Amino acid sequence: MKNKIVKRATSKLTAIKLPKWISHINSFSLFNNGNLGSDSSLALSPFKVMVQKEITDHIRNWRFIILFALISLACMGTLFATLSDGMKVLVNDTTENNFFFLNLFTKSDGTLPAYFVFVGFLGPLFGISLGFDAISSEQNRGTLSRVLAQPIPRDSILNAKFLAGIIVISVMFFALSFLVLGAGLLALGIPPTAEEFIRIMVYTVLSIVYVSFWLNLSILFSVRFRQSATSALSGIAVWLFFTIFYPLIANLIIKGYEPSKYASPKAIYFYEKLKFYLVQIMPNELFDEITSAILVPSVRSLGPLTTEQMQGAIPSSLPLGQSILLVWPQFTGLLALTLLCFLFSYLLFMKREIRSRG
Amino acid sequence: MAEKSIEINGLTKKYGQHVAVDNLTLSIDKGEIFGLLGPNGAGKSTTILMLLGLTEVDSGSVKVCGIDTTRHPLEVKRKVGYLPEDVGFYNDYTGLQNLLYVARLNNIPLEQAQKTALRTLAEVGLEEEMDKKVASYSRGMRQRLGLADVLIKNPEVIILDEPTLGLDPEGVKKFLQLIVELSRKKGITVLFSSHHLHQVQQLCDRVGIFVKGKLLAEGKISSLAEQLFSKNTFTLEGGITPMDENPNQASDSLEEVVNKMKRIKEVSLVEVDKDHFVVESKKDVSAELSRLIVNSGYGLAYLSKKKYGLDDIYHQYFQEEEKRI
């Protein structure tokens, strides 16, 4: 009788195993630590289990499915719009650049925004929705104290939530990028150049960094607020603030400094600099700059340039290395914001008293 | 002296001005079932959280199995199973999956974890329901799953925070039996917090009474009673019936009987209410008492020795507390 139960249960257990591809992800990403000592791999094993569980939870969650469907639809929509009507746009545009594939990501015929606009717009929502109830829901369900009573370091739970989110986001973004690439390949009939391909990959990686900022921010809110709804709202409030209100405020400030037509070049330069730096703390602005520099190779500078600086410049597109160099400060800023959110979540969480509920 | 499982020394925890746990010193032997008894908000849960390193210790030290909790919380958590008050599970997972997750967090390899999980589920009597989602579990089943959760890591110490809360009497009884059985079988130290006197009385070897962050008394239930009711340790309750069938024998009036009772050595208090009486004395006077009643021409309907239970101890303490305030 007992044996039967054991058999039945083990067969069920194999059935509930995680999807195969997750184990592939694990094997190529972080957990490929076969050369490490047995002790450290043992210590990592519970963490791995936690990450696996979080990923499974994300994938089975309706929230994720809906958002994924939304982003896929947006991506498909732009793709069809660009390919059906915009082919002429793509080809006609060869006067200054011949990056057909990059145009797939940045150009549209006007009926639908381009792919990068969708990523910039829905990415933050995606990040927020993956993280806003990370800690608070565990707290409310009473599972947090159960999990933390197990011999795992307390930060594991934060790290696992974060890493699982990143893995899910990465898989999704890479899938979408490859989808666009593949569709472009079919439609255009020519393969992308190596540089185009690398540019698209760099763009994908950077957009993952961008979304991970929002993910971290929402995890921070979920640590801070007990109610998931509060934390979701705070995340969306920050997002709205940066997309709508902050530009307004920045505009007001800039208006006050607007120089007259006859102002000295120095004053105008100062004004332009101010205009540039005021928007630099906006994560979405940082990401927009990254997008434009990486996907449009002809972008030579993100900030204001003086005429002296422009002198002697050859009007051609930048090589990839230079484009990356151009967005390096923006990239660093984005990463710093992400780490800052992570740091605050740590500070709040590590010393917190873990009661069973509420 | 037996090996100590839990040693608490001068433990203090403050929330702002409020002192939740005040200079607590306590030690629990290996294999013992210790009951932490106190009203809500007495600091029981806070003490338990500090035992596990789930909250910061303001001063004092906690050692579990000889390991300092504040310095090595992971080592302690490896040896301690903790069932929080109102434990939560992942509702979308089955009981077995929930259990397996915890086993894997304890670094038990998957195959071994499966075997242990099935065995543990059988131990707590959940093998029929293990493939159902936890969302469909009743309160008692969740609690038993919680116990399985605690047992799967093969702990040396189990800490149960109000485990019987919200269970029906039958469920409580079964649950407590299960704990006692497992503790005796495996020699596990159990720390059990509750505000239910009777459960603690049934279950625990030793009891600590905890009020307002302070341990008021600690010891075996019988010795606690002695500490408290040192003046009149014995209380006898009885009922008398007049013997009408035997008119030859002159029977004394009730008052006379009472007076006689009072004259018995060591008796300090007699209360009579119709045919029911209560006698308090310093030593056991039941033999003298029954003889006296029969000799006086009355029948003895019943005579019982009243044992002091935790209930009385509890109330006594609270009365004293109130008086002090």
Interface residues (C-beta under 8 A of the other chain):
Chain A: K2 I5 V6 A9 T10 K12 L13 I16 L42 S45 P46 V49 M50 K53 D57 R60 R141 G142 T143 L144 S145 R146 V147 L148 A149 Q150 P151 I152 P153 K351 E353 I354 R355 S356 R357
Chain B: S45 L49 L52 L54 T55 E56 L74 E75 K77 R78 V80 G81 Y82 P84 E85 D86 V87 G88 F89 Y90 N91 D92 L96 Q97 L100 Y101 V102 R104 L105 N106 N107 Q114 K115 L118 A122 E127 M130 D131 G146 D149 K153 D161
